[in-house]
Amino acid sequence: MADPSLLAVMLLILFAESLLYGAFCVLFLISMSVLVYRRRRDGRSWVSIWMSAIVTTMFILAGVYLALDIRHLKVAFVDHSATPGGPLAYLEQQGSDPFRNVHPYIFGLMTLMGDGFMVSDPSR
C-alpha cells in the first residue's frame, strides 16, 4: 500500500508554487515597468522589446504550469474521490491524460528561456 502522505505533499507543493507564482507576479510587474521606462527613455530599443517578450512568455508559461497543477489536483481530489483507491490511486497511476505529460516540456522551455536570458549580452 502506498503512503498517504503523497496527498499532503502534493497539496504542499501546490501551496509553495502558488506563493512563488505570487512573487513572480510582483517581479513581472516591476520588470515590465523598468523595461517600459527604458523604452521611453532610450527610444524604441530592440533589447527592451526582446526582453519584454521573453519576460511575458515566461510569465504566461508559469501561469499555465500552475493551472495544470491545479487541474491535476482537482481531477485527483474531486473527480476520483469516490473511485476505489481515491485520489491516491489516481496520483500513483501513469495515466494517459496528455495534460499530465506537459509539465516537463513547460519546465524545460522555461529553463532554457531563463538560462538564455541570463547568459545573453544585451549590449550587442
Secondary structure, 3 states (H helix, E strand, C coil): CCCCHHHHHHHHHHHHHHHHHHHHHHHHHHHHHHHHHHHHHHCCCHHHHHHHHHHHHHHHHHHHHHHHHHHHHHHHHHHCCCCCCHHHHHHHCCCCCHHHHCHHHHHHHHHHHHHHHHHCCCCC
